[in-house]
Amino acid sequence: MDLALLRHMLAPLVEALKDAGTHAELPSLCEGLGLPHPDSEGSKRERMIASFNALADADLPNTAQRFLKRHPPSAATRNVIQDILWADSACPEIPKRFRREVAQAVDIEDLFGDARQFDALLDQLWILDTDPWAGMFGNSRTNLRQEIQQHVHRNRGDWSTESLFDKLGAYTASTGRFVRFLEGLASSDIRPDEAAQRHFVATVNTALRKCAAELRECDTDGGYPVFSLVATHTAAAGRPKNLIFASSIKPDLRFRDAVNNDIEIVTNADKVLVYDRPIGMDGLLWSDLQSWWRDTAKIADAAAAKKSLYRRLRDSLPSNSPPQSVLFSSFYGSFGSAVPDLPALLPEVWLHWDPRTVKERGRDALLRFRMDFLLLLPQGVRVVIEVDGKHHYADDAGRADVVRYAQMVAADRELKLAGYQIFRFGAHELLSDSAGGLVKTFFESLFKRYGVPVTYRP
């Protein structure tokens, strides 16, 4: 995200708010925008400028979002600010050709169901009042808002969906804007009928899949499905339902309600964690995990809950694998104040669970039943991190074992085909003096690759 440009765009807008209230009202105005308390001395203009200049870069995006909501600027200025804010979002790129194919696939009659909500969506994303002086001085031109009313609503069929997209600028808009437009068109607000939602999604996905993207059901809202645009080559199909982790022993569990997929730990419940809250398209952040832990462990103090959770996860790591401990501690130590907004690094996550033993089922049926680490990133991306010791490629005597190696790569293939991204560390490299820097560099590159912002809090 270009924070310098964002500050440049916001500065005059915030300064102009000097006329939005009295001297006494400025503190409340600043608080509503997430700005520091203004100085008590100086003119209203000087006080607003000083407050904005004192705002930390890490807090700029939050203030920008609040400003757009509370004091909407012109559509053109709003769009520039939105595009800056959306620049780091993990949206798959949709080239112009495939945007046009999406438009060609959708008949204008099927573009929306609720006209009022459709107009509201257009107003949120596009510049409709392109000619504010229309009709004056003998000028008979109409603006885009009026054209849409005439050619899309009153005379539906005058324009094709392809023409409307062209008029809106959808073919050349930023990826973040186009993605939000498609997600909005698939929403229950625009088409308050689930069958219509699914028909629209199936239609546009025919074109989107050609560029390795698709609208995928990720949540529900008021009983209707919610669809998000994801990259098909990185996202795993389906949504997480049971996340069983921080367990170095095989969980003794059973279905409490098989219809609802509710499980319970029968014995050794203190040695197994089960995250049972919905995980949406933002992935699972440390702040989400900490909030869940506070409620589950009934720890009122947030700082105490954070420390308790960290110790609980750390203690689940195998005692015979110091490299795993190095990776775990280096991750959380490297990012410090940025950790709450980053994906949680989950240790000892169960991928397969079988009530029968390996001996009963046969080892080949359980090629990988537990992952060293798992991160659930935005847009359904699941990242597995494995730390490879000698037991991954050698027998108990230390000799190269081609069978073990073959089993490992076969399990990797299965995971990759299921949509997981796998990264491996050699145990040896995590025992070097440079291990901490190595781990930090890796995760910085990983987060950059998948559009996860790293924002340090003051």
C-alpha positions, 0 to 999 in steps of 0.5 A: 500500500502506498502510504505516502500517496494515501497521506497526500490524498487525505491531508487536504480532506482532513484539513477541510473538516475545520469547518465541520464543527466548532473548536469544542467539537474538534476532539470528538470529530478527530476521535470519530476518524481515529485521529490523535486528540487535537492540540488545544491551541491554534486555529481550527485549521492548525489543530486539524493539520497537527492532529493529522500529522501526528497520525502514525502511518500504520493507522492511516488505512483505518482513518481513510476508511472511516473518512470515506464512511463519515465524510464521503468526498467526490466519487473520483477522489473516493475511488483513488483512495479506495484503490490505494486501500485495496492495492494489497488485497489478495485478489486474483488478477482478472485481465481485460479479456476475461472481464469482457467475457464475463460481461458477454456471458451475462444477459442484461436481463439477468444482471440484477434483481433488486434495482434499488440495491443495484443502483446503490452498488454502482454508486459505491464503486463507480463515477456516475455523475460525469457531467455535473453541468449537463443541461446548462448553457444549451448542453443536452448531454446527460451524465452516466447516472441518467443514461443508466436510468434510461437505457438499463432501467426504463428501457432495459435492453437498450444496452448490453451488459458488455456496453454497461461495463464499458461505460462504467470503466469496468474493463480498465478499473483496478482489480480490487474494484472489479472484484468487489463489483462481481462479488456485489452482483452475486450478493443477496442484496442485488439478487434476493433469491438463492437460485438466482445467485447460484445461476449468476455465479455459475455463469460468470465462473465459466469465464473466470476459470479461464484465468484461474479464478472463480466466485466461491461460496465462503459464508452465509448471511441471513440464510443466503450464500456469500460468494468471494472471488478466489484464485483456483490454483491456490485456494483449497475447495470448501471451508474449514469446519473443524480445526484440530491442532496443538496436539502431539498425541492422537486425539480421542474424539467422537461426533457429539452431533454427526448431523451438524459435524460437532465433535468433542474430545473424549479423553485428554481434552487438555492436550488437544485444541479444537477451533470451532468458530467460522473461518471466513475469507480473511483466514484465521488471524492471531487476534481471532485465535486469541479472542477464541482462547480468551472465551474458551479458557475464560481468561478476562485479561487480554494480555494474560490470554495472549501469553497463555495461548502462546505457551499452550501452542509452544508446549504442544511442539514435539520435545525431540524437534528443536528446529520446530521450536526455533521456527515457531518462536522465530515467527512470533518473535520476528513480527512483534506488534504486527502479529495480531493482524497476521495469520496465526501459525498453528502447530501440530494440526491434524489433517486426517483422523481415523478411529483405527490405528495405523496397524489396523488401517495400513500405513499407506492409508495415513501418509500424512495425518498431522502437519507441523504447521498450518496457516489459513491465509485470506481468500482460502489459501492454506499454507502447510510448513514442514520441518524435515529431519532425518526421519523423513528420508532415512531409516532408524540407522541413518541410511537413505530410505527411498520408501520413506522419501517416496511416501513423503512426496506422495503425501505432498502431491495429495495435499497440493492437489487438494489446494494446499501450498507446501513449504519445507525447511531442513532441520539443519538450516533451523539450527544455524545462527542465522535461523531467525533471519531466515524465518523472518525473510521467508514469512515476509516473502510469503505474505507479500506473495499472497497479499497479506499486509504486515503492519506494525502497531505503535 
